[in-house]
Amino acid sequence: MPEVDAIGTYIMGHDPKELFYTRIAKERCIGECDPRKIDIYWIRDGQVTRANLADVKNYRIGVNLHTWAETGERLFW
């Protein structure tokens, strides 16, 4: 489910539309990668309510250090 990865990426402070596998999933009609188009729900005290994307905090948590072994090119962002 690319929606879970898209929201997780958003919370980590990155643009999920730039993450190659969520973007490709969207292109292949497997799921959505735009957090503005994904329904998000809170479960609090046994109650389920819909959340606004603006209520979901996001944090920039560092730099992606993964590189392509053959070229040294940075992956993802």
N, CA, C and O of each residue as an XYZ file, in Angstrom:
308
protein
N       0.836     -1.178      0.000
C       0.000      0.000      0.000
C       0.887      1.250      0.000
O       1.440      1.623      1.035
N       1.016      1.877     -1.132
C       1.876      3.064     -1.190
C       1.352      4.223     -0.348
O       2.118      5.130     -0.022
N       0.074      4.221      0.011
C      -0.462      5.308      0.832
C       0.224      5.356      2.196
O       0.509      6.438      2.710
N       0.487      4.200      2.776
C       1.168      4.154      4.076
C       2.567      4.739      3.947
O       2.984      5.540      4.783
N       3.291      4.345      2.907
C       4.629      4.889      2.686
C       4.578      6.380      2.379
O       5.446      7.134      2.819
N       3.575      6.807      1.635
C       3.453      8.232      1.304
C       3.251      9.069      2.561
O       3.888     10.111      2.717
N       2.377      8.629      3.455
C       2.138      9.387      4.686
C       3.362      9.315      5.595
O       3.727     10.314      6.215
N       3.998      8.150      5.681
C       5.225      8.031      6.472
C       6.314      8.953      5.961
O       7.006      9.599      6.748
N       6.469      9.017      4.652
C       7.450      9.904      4.044
C       7.110     11.359      4.334
O       7.998     12.163      4.619
N       5.828     11.698      4.261
C       5.381     13.062      4.573
C       5.717     13.422      6.019
O       6.207     14.519      6.289
N       5.455     12.500      6.947
C       5.752     12.756      8.357
C       7.255     12.956      8.562
O       7.670     13.730      9.425
N       8.062     12.261      7.771
C       9.515     12.414      7.886
C      10.022     13.680      7.197
O      11.225     13.939      7.178
N       9.108     14.465      6.632
C       9.488     15.751      6.069
C       9.905     15.738      4.617
O      10.514     16.696      4.140
N       9.589     14.674      3.905
C       9.961     14.579      2.497
C       8.716     14.570      1.622
O       7.608     14.341      2.107
N       8.901     14.816      0.350
C       7.799     14.825     -0.597
C       7.595     13.415     -1.153
O       8.434     12.943     -1.920
N       6.507     12.730     -0.790
C       6.309     11.358     -1.268
C       6.132     11.256     -2.778
O       6.281     10.172     -3.343
N       5.818     12.359     -3.434
C       5.699     12.318     -4.898
C       7.072     12.206     -5.546
O       7.168     11.895     -6.733
N       8.139     12.456     -4.785
C       9.499     12.343     -5.299
C      10.123     10.985     -4.997
O      11.199     10.676     -5.509
N       9.470     10.177     -4.179
C       9.974      8.854     -3.844
C       9.621      7.917     -4.992
O       8.448      7.763     -5.332
N      10.638      7.286     -5.594
C      10.408      6.592     -6.857
C       9.360      5.489     -6.767
O       8.550      5.354     -7.684
N       9.344      4.696     -5.700
C       8.411      3.566     -5.699
C       6.976      3.987     -5.418
O       6.056      3.309     -5.875
N       6.740      5.077     -4.684
C       5.362      5.534     -4.507
C       4.870      6.207     -5.793
O       3.701      6.084     -6.160
N       5.766      6.911     -6.464
C       5.403      7.545     -7.729
C       5.080      6.489     -8.790
O       4.107      6.627     -9.532
N       5.896      5.438     -8.858
C       5.653      4.376     -9.835
C       4.361      3.628     -9.508
O       3.608      3.264    -10.412
N       4.101      3.398     -8.214
C       2.843      2.755     -7.815
C       1.654      3.591     -8.277
O       0.658      3.043     -8.750
N       1.749      4.897     -8.145
C       0.681      5.799     -8.610
C       0.517      5.679    -10.124
O      -0.602      5.578    -10.627
N       1.641      5.692    -10.850
C       1.592      5.592    -12.308
C       0.978      4.275    -12.772
O       0.365      4.221    -13.837
N       1.136      3.214    -11.984
C       0.598      1.901    -12.339
C      -0.763      1.639    -11.702
O      -1.262      0.514    -11.721
N      -1.361      2.693    -11.136
C      -2.699      2.622    -10.533
C      -2.780      1.637     -9.367
O      -3.812      0.999     -9.155
N      -1.684      1.520     -8.615
C      -1.668      0.650     -7.444
C      -2.108      1.420     -6.201
O      -2.664      0.830     -5.274
N      -1.869      2.706     -6.172
C      -2.241      3.506     -5.011
C      -1.918      4.970     -5.235
O      -1.467      5.365     -6.311
N      -2.150      5.758     -4.219
C      -1.971      7.211     -4.283
C      -0.681      7.605     -3.567
O      -0.334      7.017     -2.543
N       0.028      8.595     -4.102
C       1.244      9.073     -3.446
C       1.137     10.530     -3.003
O       2.060     11.040     -2.368
N       0.056     11.200     -3.314
C      -0.134     12.591     -2.911
C      -0.862     12.618     -1.566
O      -2.032     12.240     -1.498
N      -0.193     13.057     -0.496
C      -0.827     13.026      0.825
C      -2.113     13.841      0.903
O      -2.970     13.556      1.739
N      -2.262     14.847      0.049
C      -3.488     15.660      0.063
C      -4.694     14.877     -0.434
O      -5.835     15.272     -0.191
N      -4.450     13.766     -1.130
C      -5.539     12.968     -1.685
C      -5.786     11.680     -0.899
O      -6.611     10.859     -1.299
N      -5.073     11.500      0.217
C      -5.188     10.282      1.018
C      -6.006     10.586      2.269
O      -5.728     11.557      2.973
N      -7.004      9.766      2.547
C      -7.791      9.922      3.776
C      -6.960      9.465      4.965
O      -6.405      8.367      4.962
N      -6.880     10.317      5.980
C      -6.127     10.018      7.197
C      -7.097     10.068      8.368
O      -7.921     10.978      8.464
N      -6.994      9.092      9.251
C      -7.904      9.021     10.395
C      -7.111      8.913     11.689
O      -6.065      8.267     11.737
N      -7.619      9.552     12.736
C      -7.098      9.401     14.093
C      -7.945      8.349     14.799
O      -9.151      8.255     14.569
N      -7.313      7.569     15.650
C      -8.049      6.692     16.567
C      -7.632      7.120     17.964
O      -6.507      6.868     18.396
N      -8.546      7.764     18.659
C      -8.261      8.282     20.000
C      -9.423      7.940     20.913
O     -10.583      8.195     20.590
N      -9.094      7.362     22.051
C     -10.108      6.988     23.038
C     -11.212      6.128     22.417
O     -12.385      6.260     22.766
N     -10.823      5.258     21.504
C     -11.780      4.363     20.885
C     -12.652      5.004     19.814
O     -13.534      4.346     19.263
N     -12.419      6.263     19.517
C     -13.200      6.983     18.504
C     -12.358      7.189     17.242
O     -11.181      7.541     17.319
N     -12.960      6.971     16.113
C     -12.286      7.179     14.838
C     -12.788      8.489     14.246
O     -13.990      8.676     14.052
N     -11.860      9.390     13.962
C     -12.214     10.661     13.330
C     -11.256     10.938     12.186
O     -10.101     10.513     12.207
N     -11.742     11.641     11.210
C     -10.908     11.994     10.070
C      -9.994     13.149     10.447
O     -10.416     14.102     11.102
N      -8.748     13.055     10.029
C      -7.758     14.097     10.314
C      -7.540     14.952      9.077
O      -7.675     14.478      7.949
N      -7.207     16.197      9.295
C      -6.773     17.067      8.208
C      -5.268     16.923      8.062
O      -4.562     16.762      9.057
N      -4.772     16.979      6.840
C      -3.339     16.847      6.624
C      -2.575     17.925      7.393
O      -1.460     17.681      7.854
N      -3.156     19.095      7.535
C      -2.502     20.176      8.273
C      -2.307     19.828      9.747
O      -1.437     20.398     10.405
N      -3.107     18.897     10.271
C      -2.985     18.478     11.669
C      -1.900     17.428     11.872
O      -1.514     17.144     13.006
N      -1.411     16.856     10.789
C      -0.382     15.823     10.872
C       0.980     16.524     10.829
O       1.353     17.116      9.816
N       1.706     16.448     11.932
C       3.007     17.118     12.011
C       4.011     16.380     11.144
O       3.995     15.153     11.049
N       4.884     17.151     10.515
C       5.971     16.522      9.775
C       7.296     17.135     10.226
O       7.374     18.314     10.573
N       8.320     16.308     10.208
C       9.633     16.677     10.714
C      10.678     16.302      9.678
O      10.618     15.223      9.090
N      11.606     17.168      9.461
C      12.729     16.854      8.578
C      13.733     16.074      9.413
O      14.377     16.646     10.293
N      13.874     14.790      9.155
C      14.719     13.980     10.030
C      15.982     13.513      9.321
O      16.175     12.315      9.113
N      16.812     14.426      8.964
C      18.124     14.069      8.450
C      18.185     13.895      6.959
O      17.238     14.190      6.230
N      19.307     13.415      6.532
C      19.614     13.255      5.121
C      19.676     11.769      4.801
O      20.183     10.971      5.589
N      19.160     11.414      3.646
C      19.247     10.029      3.197
C      20.682      9.770      2.763
O      21.190     10.433      1.859
N      21.334      8.811      3.403
C      22.733      8.534      3.114
C      22.929      7.351      2.181
O      24.067      6.978      1.897
N      21.839      6.749      1.695
C      21.960      5.601      0.808
C      22.474      6.044     -0.554
O      22.050      7.071     -1.083
N      23.390      5.262     -1.120
C      23.915      5.574     -2.440
C      23.902      4.322     -3.307
O      23.931      3.194     -2.815
N      23.858      4.554     -4.583
C      23.952      3.471     -5.541
C      25.408      3.018     -5.548
O      26.303      3.822     -5.811
N      25.653      1.751     -5.264
C      27.018      1.250     -5.064
C      27.909      1.476     -6.283
O      29.088      1.796     -6.133
N      27.365      1.314     -7.480
C      28.200      1.392     -8.684
C      28.597      2.831     -9.031
O      29.700      3.071     -9.522
N      27.694      3.788     -8.775
C      27.959      5.160     -9.226
C      28.189      6.150     -8.097
O      28.731      7.232     -8.321
N      27.780      5.790     -6.880
C      27.881      6.728     -5.771
C      26.764      7.750     -5.758
O      26.762      8.646     -4.914
N      25.797      7.634     -6.692
C      24.678      8.568     -6.775
C      23.739      8.383     -5.583
O      23.413      7.257     -5.208
N      23.300      9.524     -4.981
C      22.377      9.428     -3.863
C      21.024      8.941     -4.346
O      20.572      9.311     -5.430
N      20.378      8.109     -3.538
C      19.064      7.586     -3.868
C      17.997      8.348     -3.105
O      18.279      8.940     -2.063
N      16.809      8.337     -3.602
C      15.609      8.935     -3.015
C      15.687     10.447     -3.026
O      15.219     11.064     -3.984
N      16.256     11.075     -2.008
C      16.231     12.527     -1.873
C      17.546     13.042     -1.389
O      17.709     14.250     -1.216
